[in-house]
Amino acid sequence: MVPCDIPFLPETLAERMLERGRTAAVPLVRASDAMRIHYAVMLLHRTLVADLTGWLKAGERRVQAWQARHAHTEARFEEPPWAFLNINTPEDLRQAASHLRG
């Protein structure tokens, strides 16, 4: 899963997260970089879908709290710091345009 407002995700995101999940033998992998964990960028095994669905139906929305209930690991990415840039504000959009030009 990835948010729709992160346009510069690494091209190898899915394969690297899948490999990390297999290596760690866990059903949930979150992306991280030198700055932080990106909780909304995750790969989860299909066995977790029912639990996530129930969590959402119960009105819960905190992704981090749901993830804490399950065995998980992080896939570390060393891409440029803007690889996980969320575009939510006009300033974010300006930064994104700057990266595209650069």
Protein Blocks (a to p, Z undefined) as FASTA:
>chain_A
ZZfklmkbcfklmmmmmmmmmmnopabdcdddfkbccfklccddfklmmmmmmmmmnopa
blklmmmmpccdddddfbdfklmoccfbfklmmmmmmmmmZZ
